[in-house]
């Protein structure tokens, strides 16, 4: 199913590009620019369709597990599974977390069990944008499940190792400390 949506997105993107290229070769006095409003509108529509399909798949995954998750405006889903007693995470704080990162098919990609806790500065360091967002819903001591749609995770390219292109990822997080 995931590969079908990737191929659908790529086919739509290629079709839009061929349309733009074909328009550029027409003999008219008006020059067609790939950044034209028409081209941009087609890309936006193709992307909206892909994002909706991915969102529906995440919703089905959440429903299958019977989870009551909160969905943010960006499409991130999260659920606090254990309440902590510490401070709420905020931008510019240094967070230390235990984590497991899995694909929605259950494939474990990375874990602090093997590599140790991860530390990063919220809103600054080079981690997934969805992790920066999701951690801000947590207090020190909280455990949470956070699902990042691909645009908040590793996007079109994946991480070129264990996370494939266009993959939604599931984080199991525990916020250990803030500095």
Secondary structure, 3 states (H helix, E strand, C coil): CHHHHHHHHHHHHHHHHHHHHHHHHCCCCCCCCCCCHHHHHHHHHHHHHHHHHHHHHHHHHHHHHCCCCEECCCCCEEEEEECCCCCECCCCCEEEEEEEEEECCCCEEEEHHHHCCEEEECCCCCCCHHHHHHHCCCECCCEEEEEECHHHCCCCCCCCCCCCCCCCEEEEEEEEEEC
